[in-house]
Amino acid sequence: MHPFQNAKVVGEGVDPVAYHRQSSPRGSLGFSMSRSSLCRFFECPQRWLLGEEEEETESTIWGKNLDAYLLGGRDRFAITPEFYVNGKGESKSWNWNGGECKEWKKDHEDKLIVKSQDWPKIESAGTRLIGDPLAGELIRCSKYQVMVVGEYHDRATGIVVPVKCLIDLVPNVKHPEYGKDLADLKTADSAQPSSWLWKVRDYNYHVQAAMSLDLYTAATGEDRCSFRHVISEKNTPYQPGCELLSVELVSVGRQKMLSALRWYCWCLKNSTWPNYAGMAPANEVLRDWHICQPNERMMMESVGFSEPPEDEAVARAVEEEKFDLMP
């Protein structure tokens, strides 16, 4: 049974700016919850309600630009000239303080603006990924940036929450290899498989997978049951990585998604937005203070700690004792 109702595909090629736009404020019934909003809420409802925003970093800018190149090509961009000529007829290095540069920026507001020195890097990374046998095939057979909306109906509170997702890659349903998949483009310092699981956990990519699969299948009725990540490393030679999330990992993401939605509905109904300690189990809190204690992984790691070497005299005595006991 789908966790979402009244789902529908809004369109493809949706601009991320339009996708993130909201018509209602946080903490109201009309606010549409995406995976990122839901997971940030689940970390600390109080912080999320007060307007905490994720700042754009060099890493997120790089990812946004690479996504745009792969999904829309050169036409999505406006590349700054290397030089400009000022009002005195002097040739100057491009900078945003110059009036001519500001005018140029205003004329290209409908594009993603990239510095001339950064464009070759974006182009090289995109070309490498498209040329990869696995990643390239998946990208070429897919619709891009497909937006889906729907509703979560909470049984405990009776509250209905608008939800949405933006799926980078929706392969042709008739494709023999990828017809049952959805996929997302990711950038990373490393696409090394053993470290990717921790990226999935830290950034809630498994929640994104579950939400995308559940919303899209509810909207279309298609049999989409797998989720893949197409990864591009951020440094030359922009090594590609291809990851298929296991059924178990997506299931863990779905459990977290549903827990977050149930908490969100509880907060809406009670007009109460807990802090960190308020979200923790009762046995982890003492008089409103959260207790910092070792987790299972830390306990397991302690088992492997080595002991100091024995004193030479002690070691010799042990060996002599063994010798004396020999028949």
For each residue, the residues with C-beta under 8 A, 3 or more apart:
1:
2: 5 7 214 217 218
3: 152 214 254 257 258 261
4: 7 150 151 152 163 214 215 218
5: 2 150 151 152 153 218
6: 150 151
7: 2 4 148 149 150 151 215 216 218 219
8: 148 149 150 219
9: 12 146 147 148 216 219 220
10: 14 147 148 149
11: 14 146 147
12: 9 143 144 145 146 147 170
13: 71 72 144 145
14: 10 11 18 19 145 146 147 166
15: 18 19 145
16: 19 20 64 145 166
17: 20 21
18: 14 15 21
19: 14 15 16 34 145 147 164 166
20: 16 17 34
21: 17 18
22: 25 31 32
23: 30
24: 28 29 30 31 32
25: 22 28 31
26: 31 48 49 51
27: 31 49 267 268 273
28: 24 25 31
29: 24 159 160 161 268
30: 23 24 162
31: 22 24 25 26 27 28 37 162
32: 22 24 149 162 163 164
33: 37 38 41 152 161 162 163 164 261 264
34: 19 20 37 38 163 164 165 166
35: 38 39 165 204 207 208 211 212 257
36: 39 40 54 204
37: 31 33 34 40 41 48
38: 33 34 35 41 42 163 207 211 257 260 261 264
39: 35 36 42 43 204 207 256 260
40: 36 37 43 47 48 52 54
41: 33 37 38 44 45 48 49 260 263 264
42: 38 39 45 256 259 260 263 264 279
43: 39 40 47 48
44: 41 47 48 52 274 275 276 279
45: 41 42 48 49 263 264 267 273 274 275 278 279
46: 49 50 273 274 275 278
47: 40 43 44 50 52 275
48: 26 37 40 41 43 44 45 52 273
49: 26 27 41 45 46 273
50: 46 47
51: 26
52: 40 44 47 48
53:
54: 36 40 60
55:
56: 60 61
57: 60 61
58: 61 62
59: 62 63 187 234
60: 54 56 57 63 64
61: 56 57 58 64 65
62: 58 59 65 66 187 234
63: 59 60 66 67 185 186 187
64: 16 60 61 67 68 112
65: 61 62 68 69 77 112 114 118 122
66: 62 63 69 70 122 125 126 129 185 187 232
67: 63 64 70 71 168 185
68: 64 65 71 72 76 77 112
69: 65 66 72 73 74 76 77 122 123 125 126
70: 66 67 126 129 130 139 185
71: 13 67 68 76 144 145 168 185
72: 13 68 69 75 76 144
73: 69 76
74: 69 77
75: 72
76: 68 69 71 72 73 111 112
77: 65 68 69 74 111 112 113 114 119 122
78: 108 111 112 113 114
79: 113 114 115 116 119
80: 94 101 104 113 114 115 116
81: 84 94 104 116
82: 93 94 116 117
83: 91 92 93 94
84: 81 91 92 94 98 100 101 104
85: 89 90 91 92 100
86: 89 90 92 98 99 100
87: 99 100
88:
89: 85 86
90: 85 86
91: 83 84 85
92: 83 84 85 86 95 98
93: 82 83
94: 80 81 82 83 84 98 101 115 116
95: 92 98 101
96: 101 102 105
97: 101
98: 84 86 92 94 95 101 102
99: 86 87 102 103
100: 84 85 86 87 103 104
101: 80 84 94 95 96 97 98 104 105
102: 96 98 99 105 106
103: 99 100 106 107
104: 80 81 84 100 101 107 108
105: 96 101 102 108 109 113
106: 102 103 109
107: 103 104
108: 78 104 105 111 113
109: 105 106
110:
111: 76 77 78 108
112: 64 65 68 76 77 78
113: 77 78 79 80 105 108
114: 65 77 78 79 80 118 119 122
115: 79 80 94 118 119
116: 79 80 81 82 94 119
117: 82 120
118: 65 114 115 121 122
119: 77 79 114 115 116 122 123
120: 117 123 124
121: 118 124 125 236
122: 65 66 69 77 114 118 119 125 126
123: 69 119 120 126 127
124: 120 121 127 128 236 238
125: 66 69 121 122 128 129 232 234 238
126: 66 69 70 122 123 129 130 232
127: 123 124 130 131
128: 124 125 131 132 232 237 238 239 240
129: 66 70 125 126 132 135 136 139 230 232 238 240
130: 70 126 127 135 136 139 140
131: 127 128 136
132: 128 129 135 136 240 242
133: 136 137
134: 137 138 240 242
135: 129 130 132 138 139 230 240 242
136: 129 130 131 132 133 139 140
137: 133 134 140 141 177 178
138: 134 135 141 142 169 171 178 181 183 228 230 242
139: 70 129 130 135 136 142 169 230
140: 130 136 137
141: 137 138 171 172 175 178
142: 138 139 169 170 171 172 178 183
143: 12 146 169 170 172
144: 12 13 71 72 168 169 170
145: 12 13 14 15 16 19 71 166 167 168
146: 9 11 12 14 143 166 167 170 216
147: 9 10 11 12 14 19 164 165 166 167
148: 7 8 9 10 164 165 166 167 212 215 216 219
149: 7 8 10 32 162 163 164 215
150: 4 5 6 7 8 162 163 164 215 218 219
151: 4 5 6 7 160 161 162 163
152: 3 4 5 33 160 161 163 261 265
153: 5 159 160
154: 157 158 159 160 161 261 262 265
155: 158
156: 262 265 266
157: 154 265 266 268 269
158: 154 155
159: 29 153 154 265 268 269
160: 29 151 152 153 154
161: 29 33 151 152 154 261 264 265 268
162: 30 31 32 33 149 150 151
163: 4 32 33 34 38 149 150 151 152 211 215 261
164: 19 32 33 34 147 148 149 150 215
165: 34 35 147 148 208 211 212 215 216
166: 14 16 19 34 145 146 147 148
167: 145 146 147 148 170 182 183 184 212 216
168: 67 71 144 145 183 184 185
169: 138 139 142 143 144 182 183 184 185 230
170: 12 142 143 144 146 167 182 183 216
171: 138 141 142 175 178 179 181 182 183
172: 141 142 143 175 178 179
173: 179 180 222
174: 179
175: 141 171 172 178 179
176: 179
177: 137
178: 137 138 141 142 171 172 175 181 183 228
179: 171 172 173 174 175 176
180: 173 223 224 225 226
181: 138 171 178 224 226 227 228
182: 167 169 170 171 209 212 213 216 224 226 227 228
183: 138 142 167 168 169 170 171 178 227 228 229 230
184: 167 168 169 205 208 209 212 227 228 229 230
185: 63 66 67 70 71 168 169 229 230 231 232
186: 63 199 205 229 230 231 232
187: 59 62 63 66 231 232 233 234
188: 191 196 199 231 232 233 234 241
189: 233 234 235
190: 195 233
191: 188 196 231 232 233 239 240 241 243
192: 195 196 241
193: 196 241 243
194: 197
195: 190 192 198 199
196: 188 191 192 193 199 200 229 231 241 243
197: 194 200 201 249
198: 195 201 202
199: 186 188 195 196 202 203 205
200: 196 197 203 204 205 206 229 245 249
201: 197 198 204 206
202: 198 199
203: 199 200
204: 35 36 39 200 201 207 208 253 256
205: 184 186 199 200 208 209 229 245 253
206: 200 201 209 210 245 249 250 252 253 256
207: 35 38 39 204 210 211 253 254 256 257 260
208: 35 165 184 204 205 211 212 253
209: 182 184 205 206 212 213 227 245 249 250 253
210: 206 207 213 214 250 251 253 254 257
211: 35 38 163 165 207 208 214 215 253 257
212: 35 148 165 167 182 184 208 209 215 216 227
213: 182 209 210 216 217 224 225 227 250
214: 2 3 4 210 211 217 218 254
215: 4 7 148 149 150 163 164 165 211 212 218 219
216: 7 9 146 148 165 167 170 182 212 213 219 220 222 224
217: 2 213 214 220 221 222 223 224
218: 2 4 5 7 150 214 215
219: 7 8 9 148 150 215 216
220: 9 216 217 224
221: 217
222: 173 216 217
223: 180 217
224: 180 181 182 213 216 217 220
225: 180 213 247
226: 180 181 182 244 245
227: 181 182 183 184 209 212 213 244 245 250
228: 138 178 181 182 183 184 242 243 244 245
229: 183 184 185 186 196 200 205 241 242 243 245
230: 129 135 138 139 169 183 184 185 186 240 241 242
231: 185 186 187 188 191 196 240 241 242 243
232: 66 125 126 128 129 185 186 187 188 191 238 239 240 241
233: 187 188 189 190 191 238 239 240 241
234: 59 62 125 187 188 189 238
235: 189 238
236: 121 124
237: 128
238: 124 125 128 129 232 233 234 235
239: 128 191 232 233
240: 128 129 132 134 135 191 230 231 232 233
241: 188 191 192 193 196 229 230 231 232 233
242: 132 134 135 138 228 229 230 231
243: 191 193 196 228 229 231
244: 226 227 228
245: 200 205 206 209 226 227 228 229 249 250
246: 249 250
247: 225 250 251
248: 251 252
249: 197 200 206 209 245 246 252 253
250: 206 209 210 213 227 245 246 247 253 254
251: 210 247 248 254 255
252: 206 248 249 255 256
253: 204 205 206 207 208 209 210 211 249 250 256 257
254: 3 207 210 214 250 251 257 258
255: 251 252 258 259
256: 39 42 204 206 207 252 253 259 260
257: 3 35 38 207 210 211 253 254 260 261
258: 3 254 255 261 262
259: 42 255 256 262 263
260: 38 39 41 42 207 256 257 263 264
261: 3 33 38 152 154 161 163 257 258 264 265
262: 154 156 258 259 265 266
263: 41 42 45 259 260 266 267 279
264: 33 38 41 42 45 161 260 261 267 268
265: 152 154 156 157 159 161 261 262 268 269
266: 156 157 262 263 269 270 272
267: 27 45 263 264 270 271 272 273 274
268: 27 29 157 159 161 264 265 271
269: 157 159 265 266
270: 266 267
271: 267 268
272: 266 267
273: 27 45 46 48 49 267
274: 44 45 46 267 277 278 279
275: 44 45 46 47 278 279
276: 44 279 280 290
277: 274 280 285 288 289 290
278: 45 46 274 275
279: 42 44 45 263 274 275 276
280: 276 277 284 285 290
281: 284 285
282: 285
283:
284: 280 281 290 291 293
285: 277 280 281 282 288 289 290 291
286: 289 291
287:
288: 277 285
289: 277 285 286
290: 276 277 280 284 285
291: 284 285 286
292:
293: 284
294: 298 299 302
295: 298 299
296: 299 300
297: 300 301
298: 294 295 301 302
299: 294 295 296 302 303
300: 296 297 303 304
301: 297 298 304 305
302: 294 298 299 305
303: 299 300
304: 300 301
305: 301 302
306:
307:
308:
309:
310: 314 315 318
311: 314 315
312: 315 316
313: 316 317
314: 310 311 317 318
315: 310 311 312 318 319
316: 312 313 319 320
317: 313 314 320 321
318: 310 314 315 321 322
319: 315 316 322 323
320: 316 317 323 324
321: 317 318 324 325
322: 318 319 325 326
323: 319 320 326
324: 320 321
325: 321 322
326: 322 323
327:
